[in-house]
Amino acid sequence: MYKCIFLALFSLVMHSLFSQSFSSSQSTTSYAQPSLNLTDAFGRLIPASGAGISGTPYVFDQFGLGKGIFINGVEFEESDLNYSYFDHNLYFTKGNQLYLVNYQLKSFILNGVDKDYNKVSKEFMSLFPSIDNNTTTTFYEMRSNGKVFQLLKYSSKLIKESTVFSGPPIKEYILEDLFYIYDKADKKMLPLGGSLSMKALKNRLPNYAAQIDALTNANKLNLKKEDDMIQLIQQLK
């Protein structure tokens, strides 16, 4: 009897924890767990898998303001958030401690700066159909959200080891991208591969070949360039 009451109260407490919006000023223990606190040569926090490797496994070199939405609709915001392309986990820092967000997310947005120190905002989403080795929990960066199609980018960072004459091996992170078209009406994922091109797009969207040609010519687009492909996907209808 007492065991049943305890379990009921425990369930009620856990439900209450996820029925409110989280912010950086609230307790993080409900949706995160501590990770190993390691730093690189520049003092940047990195996951345990990144020790002794040049570069960063993260989206941005520095942690920054971000927010996310869990699959149950609960929203949260953190002042120091970053996503690892190496292990595909979301992390944040608090009190010089690295935390792993361990509750399933629907989407999140990260804010940071690019190599030219321009402010950049990146949106990542999940719950797309499974394809290749990716599942519904896989996160893709939303590159273009048109009326009919979305351009998605799946990025991974791998560790490359190079041999140096009369010296120890050098390890560094290498970024690899895969692009996909998501068909909103048919709810299908269409792979474009690791590089963009008009040929790849037409192969996946043969019924839109004439429209692709017309928009490409009218706007002088080079579909090997990501920005131009983003513009095109936005206009297809």
C-alpha positions in Angstrom: 0.0 0.0 0.0 2.7 2.5 1.1 4.8 1.4 -1.9 1.9 2.3 -4.3 1.5 5.7 -2.7 5.2 6.4 -3.0 5.2 5.5 -6.7 2.2 7.6 -7.3 3.8 10.6 -5.6 7.0 10.1 -7.4 5.3 10.0 -10.8 3.4 13.2 -9.9 6.6 15.0 -9.0 8.4 13.9 -12.2 5.4 15.0 -14.3 5.4 18.4 -12.5 9.1 18.8 -13.3 8.4 18.6 -17.1 5.2 20.6 -17.1 7.0 23.9 -16.7 9.4 25.9 -18.8 13.0 25.8 -17.8 15.4 28.7 -17.8 19.1 29.1 -17.0 18.1 30.3 -13.5 16.2 27.1 -12.7 17.4 23.7 -11.6 19.2 21.8 -14.4 19.1 18.4 -12.7 15.7 17.6 -14.2 16.8 17.4 -17.8 20.6 17.1 -17.7 23.4 15.2 -16.1 27.0 16.2 -15.4 29.7 15.3 -17.9 33.4 15.2 -17.6 34.9 18.6 -17.3 37.8 18.7 -19.8 39.4 21.6 -21.6 41.6 22.0 -24.6 44.7 24.1 -24.9 42.6 27.3 -25.2 40.6 26.5 -22.1 37.5 25.6 -24.0 35.2 22.9 -22.5 35.0 19.7 -24.6 33.4 16.3 -24.1 35.6 13.4 -22.9 36.1 12.2 -26.4 37.9 15.4 -27.5 41.0 15.3 -25.3 44.2 15.9 -27.1 42.6 16.7 -30.5 43.0 20.1 -32.3 39.9 22.0 -33.2 36.5 21.7 -31.5 33.8 19.0 -31.7 31.2 21.7 -31.3 29.1 23.8 -33.7 30.7 27.0 -32.3 34.1 27.5 -30.8 32.5 29.1 -27.8 29.3 28.2 -25.8 26.5 30.8 -26.2 22.9 31.6 -25.7 20.5 28.9 -26.9 17.0 27.5 -26.3 15.3 24.2 -27.0 12.0 22.4 -27.0 11.5 18.9 -25.6 9.2 16.4 -27.3 6.6 17.1 -24.7 6.5 20.8 -25.6 8.4 22.1 -22.6 10.8 24.9 -23.5 14.1 25.8 -21.9 16.8 28.4 -22.3 20.5 28.3 -21.3 23.1 31.1 -21.5 26.0 28.7 -22.4 24.7 26.0 -24.8 26.5 24.1 -27.6 26.0 21.0 -29.8 28.7 18.4 -30.4 29.0 17.2 -34.0 31.2 14.4 -32.8 28.8 12.6 -30.4 25.6 14.4 -31.5 24.7 15.5 -28.0 23.6 18.9 -26.6 25.7 20.4 -23.8 25.7 23.4 -21.6 27.9 24.8 -18.9 27.0 26.1 -15.4 29.5 26.8 -12.7 32.4 25.7 -14.8 30.8 22.3 -15.1 29.8 20.6 -18.3 26.3 19.1 -18.5 24.7 16.8 -21.0 21.0 17.3 -21.9 19.7 13.8 -21.5 15.9 14.3 -22.2 14.7 13.9 -25.8 14.5 17.2 -27.7 12.3 18.2 -30.6 14.4 21.2 -31.7 16.9 23.7 -30.5 18.5 27.0 -31.6 22.1 28.0 -31.0 23.6 31.5 -31.2 27.3 32.1 -31.8 29.8 33.7 -34.2 31.4 32.4 -37.4 35.0 32.5 -38.4 34.6 36.1 -39.5 33.1 37.0 -36.1 29.6 37.5 -37.6 26.7 36.7 -35.3 25.1 33.4 -36.4 21.9 31.6 -35.4 21.5 27.9 -36.2 18.3 25.9 -35.9 18.3 22.1 -35.4 15.3 19.8 -35.7 14.5 16.1 -35.3 11.5 13.9 -35.8 12.1 13.4 -39.5 11.7 10.0 -41.1 14.5 7.5 -40.7 17.0 7.3 -43.6 20.4 5.6 -44.0 21.8 5.3 -40.4 19.7 8.2 -39.1 16.6 7.8 -37.0 13.7 10.1 -35.9 15.9 11.3 -33.0 18.7 12.5 -35.4 19.2 16.3 -35.6 19.5 18.2 -38.8 20.3 21.8 -39.3 17.4 23.6 -41.0 18.9 25.4 -44.0 15.8 26.3 -46.0 12.1 26.0 -45.1 10.1 26.4 -48.2 6.4 25.8 -48.8 6.9 22.4 -50.4 10.4 21.3 -49.4 13.0 21.7 -46.7 16.8 21.6 -47.2 18.4 19.8 -44.3 22.0 19.4 -43.4 23.4 16.5 -41.3 26.9 17.3 -40.0 29.4 15.1 -38.3 32.9 15.7 -37.0 35.4 12.8 -37.3 38.8 12.5 -35.9 41.6 12.4 -38.5 45.1 11.3 -37.5 48.0 12.4 -39.6 51.6 11.0 -39.3 54.3 13.6 -39.0 57.9 12.7 -39.8 59.9 12.3 -36.6 57.0 13.4 -34.5 53.9 12.2 -32.7 50.7 11.8 -34.8 48.5 14.8 -35.1 44.8 14.4 -34.4 42.2 16.9 -35.6 38.4 17.2 -36.1 37.2 17.0 -39.7 33.7 18.2 -40.6 31.6 16.1 -43.0 28.2 17.2 -44.3 25.3 15.3 -45.8 22.3 17.1 -47.4 18.7 16.0 -47.6 15.5 17.3 -49.1 12.4 16.7 -47.0 9.2 16.5 -49.0 6.5 18.0 -46.7 3.5 16.5 -48.6 4.9 12.9 -48.9 6.8 13.1 -45.7 9.9 11.6 -47.4 13.6 12.2 -47.0 15.5 12.5 -50.3 19.3 12.3 -50.0 21.5 14.7 -52.0 24.8 13.4 -50.8 27.8 15.2 -49.5 27.9 18.0 -52.0 25.2 20.1 -53.7 24.5 20.2 -57.4 21.7 20.8 -59.9 22.1 17.3 -61.2 21.6 15.7 -57.8 18.5 18.0 -57.1 16.9 17.1 -60.5 17.5 13.4 -59.9 15.5 13.7 -56.6 12.9 16.1 -57.9 12.4 15.1 -61.6 8.9 16.7 -61.7 10.4 20.1 -60.8 13.2 20.0 -63.4 11.6 22.8 -65.5 11.0 25.0 -62.5 14.5 24.4 -61.2 15.9 25.5 -64.6 13.7 28.6 -64.7 14.6 29.8 -61.2 18.3 29.0 -61.6 18.5 31.1 -64.9 16.3 33.9 -63.6 18.3 34.4 -60.4 21.7 33.4 -61.8 22.1 30.7 -59.2 25.0 28.3 -58.8 23.4 25.2 -57.1 26.8 24.0 -56.0 26.8 26.9 -53.5 24.8 26.3 -50.3 23.3 29.8 -50.2 22.1 29.6 -53.7 20.5 26.1 -53.1 18.8 27.6 -50.0 17.3 30.4 -52.2 16.1 27.9 -54.8 14.4 25.5 -52.3 12.6 28.4 -50.7 11.0 29.3 -54.0 9.9 25.9 -55.3 6.1 25.5 -55.3 
